[in-house]
Amino acid sequence: MTNIQKSPPPPIILASGSPRRRELLALIIPEFERLSLDLDETVLPDELPGAYTLRVSHAKAQAARNHIPAGAIIIAADTTVADDTQILGKPADDDEAHAMLAQLRGRAHQVYTAITLIDTQRDQVVQDLAITDVVMRPYGDDEMAAYIASRDPFDKAGGYAIQNQEFAPVANINGCYANVVGLPLCHLMRALQRLGVNLNTDTPGACQDFNAIDCPVYTAVLENQSSDGRVPDVE
């Protein structure tokens, strides 16, 4: 009887320095390496949020490719907050953080995360895009000032973290919660499957347990019933 040797899984490289993406990815892929590179993330003239995040995540993945051995799978992601077509990046100072939070207060906006995977062995690129509608609560000026003073807004697109329990800026969402944190895990799982990588993990369960949420959209995402993860309005 011939023993069939299974090939070891390819190394996974997360092209991101984000601690939030590291935590989320570790829920479904226990072993991976990290590589963070500085890139120019300037928005191009008239560039829409979806196109912007897809372009930047692809640029991150391609930049990482130049620094890793062949045979690895690269995971890169980019997240941005958009008020209609206006892209809100990470605030540079207190005034920008205040302006962003005041602009979003009590209103709906969108969070986009684009994922780019590169299978360096087969030279194959796969991309996916998650969009979540987010409604902010009408927090007060004093709450904004205290949150800005905590310094939490300054490494986050739009100047806020949905998972910040003290400020708790979000009233409700339509779509993937993990997308707003920075890495939509079911979209990532869907993209990995397109590369032929099947994870032996309960991705929806792990995400819901970690984030303490009840997700209504994961089935639609994983069964490709929804391209972005949002639930369409029903008349």
Phi, psi and omega in degrees: 000131183271129175278127179267119180272122176280138177290141177295150179296149180293148176299144178252130178243121174268112181273071182196143174261004184290124176294332179290318178293323178298314180297317182292316181296323181296342177293330186240341177229100186296326185241120175202162176254159181239145177215124180241128180233144177277129180230157173283114182252027179298135178286134178282157179304131177062019180281130181277157186302316180297314179296322180297309183294323177297317181295314184290319179295323177295319179296322177297316181295318180293323178295320179295328183300331182283356186236009183232159178289155178295149177104348181275161170252126181263134173244121176232150180214154174220134182239137175218155175257136182229131171258098192061245179259358180280123181271126179252112181273206179276130181295140182273337183205181182300319182297318179293320178298316179296316181298318181294312181296322178293322179294322184276341188304127175071013185229169177264146173212183181238146171244128180247133167231123175258136177249135172236126175247139173234120171272101186289339179290317183257003181055048182244135180243133177231136177233152174215157184223126175252140176229130178236131173278129184235129175250123181272149177280162181277066180295155184273169180298320180295323177295318178298315182298317180294322180292318178297320179296335178287345180073007180294329185291345200276354173241027185228132176301135181080352176079022179210161174238122180300330185274000179288109188286333181286313180280321178044066190285343191259132177276312177197166180224160169232105181133201186279124178293315182297334175301317182290330176288326176139353179207099180288103192292323180289326173295320178296316179300318178298318180292319178298322178298327177292338174269000182085014179260115180249121182273134177270055181223154173273083185300310179300319180295316180297319180294315182293320179296314184295318184268358180055052181229165171244104189273125179266001190244353189295325179297316179298322179292308185290334177265011177059030175276343181227129181285328186242348178102354178275153177264122181295149176295141179250126180289000000 
